[in-house]
């Protein structure tokens, strides 16, 4: 049995706790969430297990980790290295392997070299493994591209696109993607950093370049408003014609002045309102060229939850250090 | 530099030798082919490098392996365990890691338990790694399915199909697939074992089941003639209407009497003659369900050559034993 600690009980962390509980071979031994209203309560109530489970949401994660000695801790809190760094150190210092879905941790070696080296050194000292993963970065626009490149003798360039529907997401996502904003408010939000688009393009680029042995000279990102021509109504937002339905975020990776990787991730509510089909697409130009489509797109929330839980046995068995999806065996659903 | 020995210089092995030669970081140190007319000649002449390369095709592979001490030997000769078993033992006994494209070696643990255990034990004794790989089995209808399952919380069933065009292949493939035969001759060929269809369904099934933690009670295979309604002309064969254009080979894996894996691989010449598009398709029923398409299909010959060469660094660095694509990191094209 692999003992699992769940750190963070939002939509993602709650889903992970539920999936861990269903899986034979995994056992939930503890949980933490910074929301004080969750602390001291039964995890089953907080994470909607449909009943109590006998695990209490703690208020002092370091003490709890030292007490229940998990094999693997799942960290599902922030997206940025700066927001998870201290918690990751706490988890590693407590001697637990860790899987985080913080987007910037999917491949932090180039974007955050100091933090990556520090965490790697700490993980080595403690003989434990730290993995960053998630649907994207971590799978669709990087690991899956790398996998497909495995049948290529030569790769000249990569184009990958992920068209998804933000409708199921809550107010925070609507705000950070600029959904429902006027074009002027969108521009101002990009300027002042309240509208961010997708987090993790840089990490996906760096991961692919590392796998393929490429040196990128430059990574350029571009965010444009998706101006709606129709009315779009989602559970948490209503977008009128002329307002912003989402953010078309693109990134280009250059090698010797030539674009070798191009990623596109338009995120919006109700793309079907303007006949845009959702889906994941990967096109490798090379020998051979490969074009892959997944319709509809791999659903982001579910896939992130599942992938994090599916990686638990691999992380428990892996060599020490800060790892990415590149160093671990092919991910897999493991029922048993 | 990783030193590579090429064993087998047919279409696949010759392609591998050419690709190894192009890759910085890899160096060809020796080669063998059982055809005596190749032996003693420069590998560059035999494998169409467009010039001599200073490596001689040897006639005594064991002596040559012991002399040039390769890090990795690529074995590209037969498809069946019985045909490569002695050569694999020779390679392992010489202390070289090995990658073979013998279809049955892609996952031999269930189909050939005795041979798999013997090779695994020998590899462990020598501290070296043996990998079976190839486009299929080894990638399209198994490893790629496993990869996609990584974002699933539950997998109920798998359907995967690979529709390809046999036109580029030579007389041996035409004969073993029954291309150009009458329906009666096709039936007789299936009966007497001269027409075999695809080799490796069993291994793909076993690999996927192992990854997902499934126990298959039964694997059923079925081979049907693809009767042409049109004239089809390929370089090595002409198929008249009413004759056989190829073999539709299917396999079903059952768990508790229910079909949980279904694989389909119709192989024929000129499928476009009857408006059949080539392509690879994977459909996972589960949570979430995923449907993936690759059009046209990943080209089989090239992909097998590339994948075998791309796995060289991973095999050189891997733990000892008989491994499959399940145990190694995500494959990748590695130019550097």
Interface residues (C-beta under 8 A of the other chain):
Chain A: X19 X135 X139 X143 X144 X146 X147 X149 X150 X151 X152 X153 X154 X155 X211 X212 X213 X214 X286 X287 X288 X290 X291 X292 X293 X294 X295 X298 X299 X302 X303 X305 X306 X307 X309 X310 X311 X325 X326 X327 X328 X329 X330 X331 X332 X333 X334 X335 X336
Chain B: X19 X135 X139 X143 X144 X146 X147 X149 X150 X151 X152 X153 X154 X155 X211 X212 X213 X214 X286 X287 X288 X290 X291 X292 X293 X294 X295 X298 X299 X302 X303 X305 X306 X307 X309 X310 X311 X325 X326 X327 X328 X329 X330 X331 X332 X333 X334 X335 X336
